[in-house]
């Protein structure tokens, strides 16, 4: 009987040992499975985080680019407005100086030279000379320099001074008003002033 009990004990020990090995093997497999699953989940989460960060960074870059473009546009607009104001101020001062010029004796010489140039081109009769209403006092000087028959017409479109002439039969219009001469300098001024907005 002792032999049977000993065999039973050995059998139980062997079964327990085998069960312990199987439990250990299952626990190792579970631990390996958990570690593998955790590693995969960690990689998946890190990938999602990386993609989310990249998306956020792309949105931030887009937002910054839009903001920079808006700021640049606003600064250019401000610069253009400032340039326009400076240009307008300069041309207003030039206009004022030209108005003062029309009050000098040199203005009559200017009108005379202008009409002499017109007379070379407008050689047919019936030319109309346009002057500003305040310049009607110069009609005799202009008529004498023109040397052709002409009529005079006051023009409210001439603000500073000078003359325009038109001959319908020739289809010609000549303009040597100080208003037009001043405005014709605006483009040249903008090109030469060094105030370009790039």
C-alpha positions as CSV (number, residue, x, y, z in Angstrom):
1,X,0.0,0.0,0.0
2,X,2.8,2.3,0.7
3,X,4.0,1.7,-2.7
4,X,0.6,2.7,-4.1
5,X,0.5,5.8,-1.9
6,X,4.0,6.7,-3.1
7,X,2.9,6.2,-6.7
8,X,-0.1,8.4,-6.1
9,X,2.1,11.0,-4.5
10,X,4.5,10.9,-7.4
11,X,1.6,11.0,-9.9
12,X,0.1,14.0,-8.1
13,X,3.4,15.7,-8.0
14,X,3.9,15.0,-11.7
15,X,0.4,16.3,-12.5
16,X,0.9,19.3,-10.3
17,X,4.3,19.9,-12.0
18,X,2.8,19.5,-15.4
19,X,-0.2,21.8,-14.5
20,X,2.3,24.4,-13.1
21,X,4.3,24.3,-16.4
22,X,1.1,24.6,-18.4
23,X,-0.1,27.5,-16.1
24,X,3.4,29.2,-16.5
25,X,3.3,28.6,-20.2
26,X,-0.2,30.1,-20.5
27,X,0.8,33.1,-18.3
28,X,3.9,33.7,-20.5
29,X,1.7,33.5,-23.6
30,X,-0.8,35.9,-22.0
31,X,2.0,38.3,-21.0
32,X,3.5,38.1,-24.5
33,X,0.0,38.6,-26.0
34,X,-0.6,41.6,-23.7
35,X,2.8,43.1,-24.5
36,X,2.2,42.6,-28.2
37,X,-1.3,44.1,-28.0
38,X,0.0,47.0,-25.9
39,X,2.9,47.6,-28.3
40,X,0.6,47.6,-31.3
41,X,-1.9,49.9,-29.4
42,X,1.0,52.2,-28.5
43,X,2.2,52.3,-32.1
44,X,-1.4,53.0,-33.3
45,X,-1.9,55.8,-30.7
46,X,1.6,57.3,-31.5
47,X,0.7,57.1,-35.3
48,X,-2.6,58.8,-34.6
49,X,-1.0,61.4,-32.5
50,X,1.7,62.0,-35.1
51,X,-1.0,62.4,-37.8
52,X,-3.0,64.7,-35.6
53,X,0.1,66.8,-34.8
54,X,0.9,67.0,-38.5
55,X,-2.7,68.0,-39.3
56,X,-2.6,70.7,-36.6
57,X,0.8,72.0,-37.8
58,X,-0.5,72.1,-41.4
59,X,-3.6,74.1,-40.2
60,X,-1.4,76.4,-38.2
61,X,0.9,76.9,-41.2
62,X,-2.1,77.7,-43.4
63,X,-3.5,80.0,-40.8
64,X,-0.1,81.8,-40.4
65,X,0.3,82.0,-44.2
66,X,-3.2,83.5,-44.5
67,X,-2.6,86.0,-41.7
68,X,0.8,87.0,-43.2
69,X,-0.8,87.5,-46.6
70,X,-3.6,89.6,-45.0
71,X,-1.0,91.6,-43.1
72,X,1.1,92.1,-46.2
73,X,-2.0,93.1,-48.2
74,X,-3.0,95.6,-45.5
75,X,0.5,97.0,-45.3
76,X,0.6,97.4,-49.1
77,X,-2.8,99.1,-49.0
78,X,-1.6,101.5,-46.3
79,X,1.6,102.1,-48.2
80,X,-0.3,102.8,-51.4
81,X,-2.7,105.2,-49.5
82,X,0.3,107.0,-48.0
83,X,2.0,107.2,-51.4
84,X,-1.2,108.5,-53.0
85,X,-1.5,111.1,-50.2
86,X,2.1,112.2,-50.7
87,X,1.6,112.4,-54.5
88,X,-1.7,114.3,-54.0
89,X,0.0,116.8,-51.6
90,X,2.9,117.4,-54.0
91,X,0.5,117.9,-56.9
92,X,-1.7,120.2,-54.9
93,X,1.4,122.3,-54.0
94,X,2.4,122.3,-57.7
95,X,-1.2,123.3,-58.6
96,X,-1.0,126.2,-56.1
97,X,2.3,127.3,-57.6
98,X,0.8,127.2,-61.1
99,X,-2.2,129.3,-59.9
100,X,0.3,131.8,-58.6
101,X,2.2,131.7,-61.9
102,X,-1.0,132.6,-63.7
103,X,-1.0,135.9,-61.7
104,X,2.5,136.9,-63.1
105,X,3.5,138.7,-66.3
106,X,5.2,135.5,-67.5
107,X,1.7,133.9,-67.8
108,X,0.8,136.1,-70.8
109,X,4.1,135.0,-72.5
110,X,3.1,131.4,-71.8
111,X,-0.3,131.9,-73.4
112,X,1.2,133.6,-76.4
113,X,3.8,130.8,-77.0
114,X,1.0,128.2,-76.7
115,X,-1.2,129.9,-79.2
116,X,1.7,130.3,-81.6
117,X,2.2,126.6,-81.5
118,X,-1.5,126.0,-82.1
119,X,-1.4,128.4,-85.1
120,X,1.1,126.1,-86.9
121,X,-1.3,123.2,-86.7
122,X,-4.7,124.9,-86.9
123,X,-4.2,127.0,-90.1
124,X,-7.8,126.9,-91.3
125,X,-10.5,129.4,-90.3
126,X,-13.1,128.9,-87.6
127,X,-10.9,127.6,-84.8
128,X,-12.3,127.9,-81.3
129,X,-9.9,128.9,-78.5
130,X,-11.0,127.8,-75.0
131,X,-9.8,129.8,-72.0
132,X,-10.7,129.9,-68.3
133,X,-13.3,132.6,-67.6
134,X,-10.7,134.7,-65.6
135,X,-8.4,134.7,-68.6
136,X,-10.7,136.6,-70.9
137,X,-8.5,139.7,-70.4
138,X,-5.8,137.9,-72.5
139,X,-8.0,137.5,-75.6
140,X,-6.3,140.3,-77.6
141,X,-2.8,138.8,-76.9
142,X,-4.0,135.4,-77.9
143,X,-5.8,136.6,-81.1
144,X,-2.7,138.5,-82.2
145,X,-0.4,135.5,-81.8
146,X,-2.9,133.1,-83.5
147,X,-3.0,135.1,-86.8
148,X,-6.1,133.3,-88.1
149,X,-9.7,134.1,-87.4
150,X,-10.9,132.4,-84.3
151,X,-13.6,132.7,-81.6
152,X,-13.2,132.4,-77.9
153,X,-15.2,130.4,-75.5
154,X,-14.8,130.3,-71.7
155,X,-14.4,126.8,-70.4
156,X,-15.1,125.7,-66.8
157,X,-13.0,122.6,-67.4
158,X,-9.9,124.8,-67.3
159,X,-9.2,125.4,-63.6
160,X,-5.6,126.5,-63.4
161,X,-5.0,128.2,-66.8
162,X,-3.7,127.8,-70.3
163,X,-5.6,127.3,-73.5
164,X,-7.3,124.6,-75.6
165,X,-8.1,125.0,-79.3
166,X,-10.4,123.1,-81.6
167,X,-11.0,123.2,-85.3
168,X,-14.0,121.2,-86.3
169,X,-13.3,121.2,-90.1
170,X,-9.8,119.8,-89.5
171,X,-10.9,117.4,-86.7
172,X,-8.2,118.7,-84.4
173,X,-8.1,119.5,-80.7
174,X,-5.0,121.0,-79.1
175,X,-4.6,121.2,-75.3
176,X,-1.9,123.2,-73.6
177,X,-3.7,123.9,-70.4
178,X,-1.7,123.9,-67.2
179,X,-4.3,121.4,-65.8
180,X,-3.5,118.9,-68.5
181,X,0.3,119.6,-68.3
182,X,0.3,119.0,-64.6
183,X,-1.8,115.8,-64.8
184,X,0.5,114.4,-67.6
185,X,3.4,114.6,-65.1
186,X,1.6,112.3,-62.6
187,X,2.7,109.0,-64.3
188,X,6.2,110.3,-64.7
189,X,6.3,111.3,-61.1
190,X,5.1,107.9,-59.9
191,X,7.8,106.2,-62.0
192,X,10.6,108.5,-61.0
193,X,9.8,109.3,-57.4
194,X,11.2,106.1,-55.9
195,X,7.9,105.5,-54.0
196,X,7.0,102.3,-55.8
197,X,5.2,99.6,-53.8
198,X,6.6,96.2,-54.6
